[in-house]
Amino acid sequence: MSNKFKKIVIATGGTGGHVFPAYSLAKHFIDSKKINVEIISDKRGLRYLEGYQDVKITEITSSTIFKKNIFQLLFSILIIFYSIFKSLIFLLMNRPNLVFGMGGYSSFPVCIAAIILRIPFIIYENNLYIGKANKYLLPYAKKVFVSYKELEGISKKYHKKVCEIGNIIRKEIINFRVKSNSNQSDKKLKILILGGSQAAKIFAEKLTKIFKECNDAKIPLKIYQQCLPEQNKFLTSFYKDLNIDFEVFNFSNNILDYFSKINLAITRSGSSMLAELINAQIPFISVPLPSSADNHQLKNAIYYEKNGYSYLIEEKNLNTKLFQLIKKISEDTSLLSQISSKQRQYSDKSVYENIDNQINKIINEEH
């Protein structure tokens, strides 16, 4: 990357789906040793950045404007204006050459401040439907980096701003590979249950009933289940009573430790998690969060299933369809091999090279 670029600010927050790509991007820039990087996040996002000492992080509170209660709406508007004011001060004091908005309402005030101060900014969208904050910012953004060219919701007049770069995920994930035949040595299905950074509570409630059905049908299982801390006792007792091999864990940044032990995952359909699974070539069953904004998780899951990268079961159909699917896979494990084969045709290995190339283009335009 050109050394004309001295400093980049990355604005993120909210869920891990926004925060983890932000940190991965910051780490890439830091490792290049050519530019300074700082992350701005809200309080929710800071939870996922605890322990990372290699990047400077500043907290700026934000809020969504989409509130049903009029008093909550007015309060949110006040918070947003306060956040824009704080962002203006921050950008004036730090003078970055470029701002990255990683999507979600937490990045909105920083990008608005960048517009006011005429600092070029890029927005990143890793879902299959552009988010509300990014849609409002699109007319003013220098570029919109997208994970997939199939992204919906962008007006034709902004198509020239769209750059398909791939998914911004950790380089360790991109380079991870399950050892050959390590997951096919026995007939046991080793299933990783993932709820995303918000640790889907519903999975602990609904999947246990289905695993009991699997156990009654003599389907050999080992379960690695992510859950909320308050669910540890219930799940431990449940699996012990049924004599099902299991490991319960709470939210973890070291997900690679589990990728090397499994041959199937059941997951929410957040874009970052799906990108990690496909790059690691882990077959998975996608269960979209029904309440996701603009139903973007369902759109993500449909795209992956259509391309043969995964299975899709909507949450409302878990009780009727999941047992049958697990039974089918248990009886014919070549189904998992077929998905892995499709996944091998996909890779985000070039994502950081694509980012560097696009930023260099912007630098040349600016100078």
DAJORA-V946692 format. One record per backbone hydrogen bond with DSSP energy under -1.0 kcal/mol. CO is the residue of the C=O (numbers start at 1). NH is the residue of the N-H. Records with the same first field share a line. If there is no record, write none. Layout:
# DAJORA-V946692
CO->NH ; NH
This chain:
# DAJORA-V946692
2->5
6->36
7->97 ; 98
8->38
9->100
10->40
11->102
15->18 ; 19
16->20
18->22
19->23
20->24
21->25
22->26
23->27
24->28
25->29
26->30
27->31
28->32
30->33
36->8
38->10
39->58
40->12
41->60
42->46
45->48
49->52
56->39
58->41
65->67
69->73
70->74
71->75
72->76
73->77
74->78
75->79
76->80
77->81
78->82
79->83
80->84
81->85
82->86
83->87
84->88
85->89
86->90
87->91
88->92
89->93
90->94
91->95
98->9
99->122
100->11
101->124
104->107
107->111
108->112
109->113
110->114
111->115
112->116
113->117
114->119
115->118
120->99
121->142
122->101
123->145
125->147
128->152
131->135
132->136
133->137
134->138
137->140 ; 141
143->123
144->163
145->125
146->165 ; 166
148->151
152->130
155->158
156->159
158->161
159->162
161->144
163->146
167->169
170->174
171->175
179->182
189->222
190->263 ; 264
191->224
192->266
193->226
196->199
201->205
202->206
203->207
206->210
207->211
208->212
209->213
210->214
211->215
212->216
213->217
214->219
215->218
220->189
222->191
223->247
224->193
225->249
228->231
229->232
231->235
232->236
233->237
234->238
235->239
236->240
237->241
238->242
239->244
245->223
247->225
249->227
254->257
255->258 ; 259
256->260
258->261
264->192
265->285
266->194
267->287
270->274
271->275
272->276
273->277
274->278
275->279
276->280
277->282
283->265
284->311
285->267
286->313
289->292
292->295
293->296
295->299
296->300
297->301
298->302
299->303
300->304
301->305
302->306
303->307
304->309
305->308
311->286
314->317
315->318
317->321
318->322
321->325
322->326
323->327
324->328
325->329
326->330
327->331
328->332
332->335
333->337
334->338
335->339
336->340
337->341
338->342
339->343
340->344
342->345
343->346
348->351
350->354
351->355
352->356
353->357
354->358
355->359
356->360
357->361
358->362
359->363
360->364
361->365
362->366
363->367
